[in-house]
Amino acid sequence: MTALLIALLVFVMAGIAATASLRTRPVTDTRLAHGLKHLAGLRWREFTRLVLHAMHARGYRVLKDDNSPGDELPSDGGDILLERDGQRVLLLCKYGNASVVGAPPILGLGKAAELRGAHAAMVVTPGRFDDEARRVAAHQHVELIDGASLWPEVEPFLEPGVMDHAAASATGLPRGLIVWLGAAAVGAIAWFLLQGMLPAQDPTTAPVTATVAQAVPTAALPVPVKDAAVSPTNAVPTDAAALTRRRTETANAISTVVGVDRAVWSTQSTLVVYLSSEDADPSARLCPLLERYPELAASRVQLQPPQDSVRSVRFKQCRTY
């Protein structure tokens, strides 16, 4: 009976503490979480149109391939050319199942923008970017706009029903049941501990209040959804197009390294790196880019000095077989 009374007390204390925490949580955080969930649930065309509304608010207009203004979306889900005050920007809406965007979509984007006559590029996603993506973007004049930064810009262009639903979620009422179910789970755990049915912990060695303090934040609040990003793999693809794409991405990435003018594959196993100066030695930075893919890690690298240079051609290999 004593164990049951203590478990009931834990249940009440956990419920009250979690409810108070939920009510003091900033409304803006709740609205942002709801907004990001809404953006992630949109189709690519719906998401891109919202992004274009935000770009129009920034003063940009959409250019077609023939340089005439328009607002049509690319049928293949590709990039979009924008213009503001005579300056062009290449816009890429990276939308898919993954909530974390890595470096591959950004590799070579700066060069692609130059070929389209743009001075910079932007990549927009309803998710977020990893550290490698931000590092690559910093060297290519590419602006990264994640979901948290995008939401305030697209929120004014949502339909009224979406805003009403966001306001209802901000009151915390739909989460009340979840809070008390979590409190019930905490109470049940406390009861099992007191009954000695969970050998992982001994209730005589730790106060019940410590168990409540540790369990309330995780049990009383909704469990966050894990990132859907797929971890990198060391497997070599069997598709020839995939291999070619990885080689092209690597060459484009090395072209952005300081001291490198451009990088070109002369053969399947030899990468020619044209240096921008005689003293440049980009080995320390280009090797990690080659070693990202196992089939390229042992490639032969030809360091080509600038034209009319007195220095000779150098060769290196980042990794041996």
N, C-alpha and C positions, 0 to 999 in steps of 0.2 A: 504493500500500500504506500509506503514511503517513496519508493521508486516512481510510482504512478503520479503522486502529488508533485514530486520534483520535475517529472517530465511535463506535466501540465503547466507548471510555473515557467519552465523553459520555453514552452510553446507560446505562452502569452507574452513573455519578455521579448522573444524573437520577433513575434508579429508586430508588437508596438514599436520596437526599434527599427524594423525594416520599413514600416509605414511612415514613421517620422523621417527617415532618410529619404524615402521616395518623395515625400511632400516638399522637402527642402531642396531637392535637386532642381537646378536651374531649368526653366521651361525651354530655354533656347537649346539646351543639350538634347532634350526630348524631341523637339521639332527637327533638329539637325539629323538625329538618328532616323526619324521617320522619313525625312526628305531623302537621305541617302538610300534607304530601303526602296523608296518609290523610284528613284533614278535607276537603281539596279534592276528593277522589274520592267523597265521600258524596253521596247524593241529598238533596234539600231536607228531606224529612220525617225522614230519619235524622239529619241534622245538627241540625235543630231539637230533636229529642228529646234529643240529647246536651246541647244548650244548656239545655234545661229541667231536666235532671238537675243541671247546675251551678247553676242558679237555685234549685232546691230546696235544694241544699247551702248556699246563701247565706241561706236562710230564707224564700224567696218561695213562694207558691202561685199556681196558675193560676185565673183567674176567667173564667167564661163570660160571654156577653153579658147573661144574666139575673142576673148577680152571684152565681151559685151556683158552688161550687168544682168543678173538674174538670181533666182533663189532656188533653182533645181538642185536636188541632191544627186551625187554620183551614183549610178546604178550598181556599181561594183563595190560600193562601200569604201572608196578610196579617199584621197585627200581633197581639200577644197581650197581654192585660191581666194583670199580676201584682200581688200584694198582700203586704205584709210589715208587721206591727205597725200595721195600719190605713192605711199609706201605699201608694198605687198607683203602679205604673210601667208604661209602655207599652213592650213589647219588640218589636223588629223584627229578624228574622234576614235579613240581606241576603246572599243566596247566589245565585251564577250563574257564568257563564263567566269574568267579569272578576275578576282577582285584586286589583285596586285599586278601591276604592269612592270615588267623588267626592261632591260636594256635593248634587246633585239629590235623592237619596233622603232627605236630612236636612232639606231646605228645608221649613219649615212643620210639622215633626214636633213641635216644642214646642207649637204651637197645637193640633195634633191630640190631643196628650196631655191638654191642658187640657179639651178637649171630651169626652174619655172619663173625666174625673174623676181623672186622674193628675197628680201633681206633678212628674214627670220622665219621661224616656224613655231607652231604651238601644238601641243598634244594634250587632249582633254579626255579624262576618264571618270566614270562615276565611282571608281575605287580609289586606289592610291598607287604611288610609284615607290619602288624599292631604292636603296641607296645607290646601286650600280646605275640604274636609269638616271638618277639625278646627276651622277658624276659625268656620264656621257653627255647629257643635255647641256651641262655647263660649258663644255668645250665646243658646242655647235650652235650657240645662239638659239637654243630651243627652250621655249617657255613651257613648263609643266603645270597643268591645272588639274588638281585632284578633286574628288567629290566634295570634300569639306570646303574647299575654296570656291567651287563652282556653285554650290547650293544657294548662297545669298544672291547670286546673279540671275539664276533661273527661277527662283521662287516666285517673283512677281508675274511670271508668264504661265504659271500653272492654272489649271481650271479651278473655279471656286470650290468644287466638291472636294478636291484634294486638300485645299487649305482648311476646310471644315473638319476633315478627318484628322489632319495634323493637330488642330486645336483641341479636338476631343482626346487625342492621345496625350496631349500635354497636361491634361487634368490629372492623369494618373489613375482614373477610375477603372479602365480595362485591366490594369495591372494589380488591382487590389486582391483579386482572387489568387493570382500567382504568388503574391507576397505571403498570404496566409497558408497556402499550400506548402510553400517553402518553410514557413514556421512550423507547420505540422511535421514536415520531414525532420527538422531539427529536433523537435520534441521526441519523435520516434527514435532517432539516433541516441539521444540522451537516455531514453528508457532502456534501450538495448545495452548501452554501456553500463548502466547501473545494474542490469541483470547479469552482467558478465558474459553476454553472448557474443561480444566482439573482442577477440583476443588481441587485436592490434593496439588497443589502449586499455589501461586499467583506470577506472574511475577514482580509485583511491589515491592515484599519483598526480592527478590534475583536477582542479576545481571545475565544477560544471559551468561556472560563469566564463572560464577561459574557452571551453568548447563552444559556447554560444557566441562569443566575440569573434571566433575564427570562422564559424559556420554561417552566420547570418549573411555576410556580404555575398557569398557564392550561392547559397541555397535559396535566399529570399528573392533574388533578382533574376531576370531572364538570363539564360545561358547564351553567350554570344556565339554566332555562327562562325565556324572556322574558315579561314581563308581558303578559297578554292584554287589558289595558284598551285600549279604542278611543280614539284621540286626538279631541279636540273638532273639529267641522267647522263651517265657515261656511255650509254649505248650508241653505237654508230648507226645512223639510219641507212636503210637499204635502198631508199628511193633516191634516184640520181638528182631529181629536182631539189630535194631537201639538202643533199650534200652541196649542190651548187649554191643554194641560198646561204648556207652556213659559211661557205668560202667567201661569198660576196660580202656578207655582213662583217666578217672578220677584216677583210681588206678595207672596207669603209671605216671601220672603227680605228684601225691603225693609221688611216689617213688623217684622223683628227688629233693624233698624238703630237705634242710639241716637238719640233725639229724634223717632222716628216712632211714632205710636200705632197706625195701621193704613194699609194701602195697598189701593185698590180701583180696578179698571178701570171707568171710567164709559162709555167708548166703546172702539172697537177701537184707537184711536190716542191716547187720553188716560188717564193714570194719575193718580188723585187720591190724594195723600199727606197724610194727616191728621197734623199735627204735635202733639207732646205738650206743647210750650211755645212761647211767642212767639219766643224767641231761637234756637230750634233751626234749624239749616241742614244737613240731611243730604245735600246735593247731592254732596259729594265721595265719599260712600260708596254712594249709590244709583246713580250713573251707571255704575260698573263692573258692577253687577248687570244693568242694562238692556243694556249693550253686550256682554254675553255672547252674546246672540242678535241676529243682524243685522236681523231684522224688528222688533225692539223698540228698537233703538239710537236711532232718531230719534223716539221717542214723545214726545208733549207731556206734561209733568209739571206738575200743578197742586198747588202747596204750600198746603194749607189750614190756616190758623192755628186754634188752639183756639177753642171756643165762647166768646162774650163778649169776644174779643180785639179790641183797637183796630187791630191791624195788618191790612193788606189782603191779599187773595189774591195770590200770586206765581206766575208761570209760567216754566218753563225748558225747554230742549231740550238733552239731552246731546250729541247729534250731529245735524248737518244732513244732508239728502240730498245 
